[in-house]
Amino acid sequence: MGSAAESQGIQMVRPASIVDGVHDSIYERIMSLEIAPGARIPVDVVARDLGVSQTPVREALSRLEREGLVRKAHLIGYSAAPQLSRKAFEDLFAFRLLLEPECARIATQNLTPDSLQELEEAAADMGHGEAPVDRNSRYSRFARADAHFHDAILKIAGNEVIRQAFADQHVHLHLFRLMFHSRVTQEALEEHENLLAAFRAGDGARAQAAMHEHISRSRDRLMLAFE
Ligand SMILES: [Zn+2]
């Protein structure tokens, strides 16, 4: 651990979880656009900034690569994944609108008191939680919580092929990078609440409609990023 990094005000990582710490540090910087989409991420620079050796940095970067946030190119090395194009964005939302409302309907049929409770907690996580240290961690925490909420609904719907297809798109990682500079999330919380009300009422058609509305409105909010 070098005092050079400390004197630059960079947060040091704990030895016991060096890879996790490096991962989270790069993750936050990508999600907050501090590392711009497409920008190179030189292993030696990251290692020096964080006061660690290159090995945990490589491990963290290959984990981020599996998560879709980082790309590795021969001879060039690692870079942040490019921002979604407008076409990719529209394709992604068409995909979500096909899958998620129907899964919300099916999930309503499968709900148990326990699984409903899990959804309630996932939704509450987004609205509350401890006070965020800064804007970066607030956004990325919202991204993780929203991803968890949407995945929990797919899990309850019970089709693992659909759930995996959704997971493979890394929807939330891409969308929250896109929305970093746009308005946050109060509206999304209200839309989740509408969805939960439908689940509580056991009304599948209403859950389907509420999910459709939530995704359509998310698309409209995020579309501003392209204007
Ligand atoms: Zn949502």
Residues whose N, C-alpha, C, O or C-beta is under 5 A from the ligand:
A	BS01	ZN	D146
